[in-house]
Amino acid sequence: MKSQFSREQKTTIIYGILCIVLVLVVVQLWLLVATMNAYLGGDESAIIPAAVVSGVCLGLNFGLFIYIRQMERK
């Protein structure tokens, strides 16, 4: 059994995913700015945690991209 979404449902899902991606990109940009500010201020302890969180955001964005690709194939 394939669960097919209607065109309107797919559009709603994609808009929701785009909103989540936008939030994740803003979080990554904020992490970059905050980390650079801390590093230039002499605090190097924030680099590794910020890189890990940024990697998690990247993984979430990639997972959402894969979900959209699979949804298009069905």
C-alpha positions, -999 to 999 in steps of 0.1 A, spaced: 0 0 0 14 33 -10 1 64 9 -3 90 -18 -7 126 -8 -28 149 -29 -11 179 -45 -24 203 -19 -12 180 9 23 178 -7 24 216 -10 15 221 26 41 196 37 68 213 16 59 247 30 62 233 65 96 218 57 108 251 41 98 269 73 118 244 94 148 247 71 146 285 74 147 283 112 176 259 111 196 281 87 190 311 109 202 291 139 233 281 120 240 318 111 235 328 147 259 301 158 285 313 134 282 349 145 282 340 182 311 316 178 332 341 159 324 368 185 335 344 213 366 333 194 377 369 186 371 377 223 396 351 233 371 323 243 380 291 224 358 268 244 327 275 223 341 263 190 336 225 194 300 227 208 289 252 181 304 229 154 285 199 168 252 218 169 258 231 134 265 196 122 232 185 138 214 213 119 231 202 87 220 166 93 184 177 99 184 198 67 198 168 48 172 145 63 144 168 53 159 170 18 159 132 15 123 131 27 112 155 0 130 135 -26 113 103 -15 79 120 -14 83 132 -50 91 96 -62 58 82 -48 
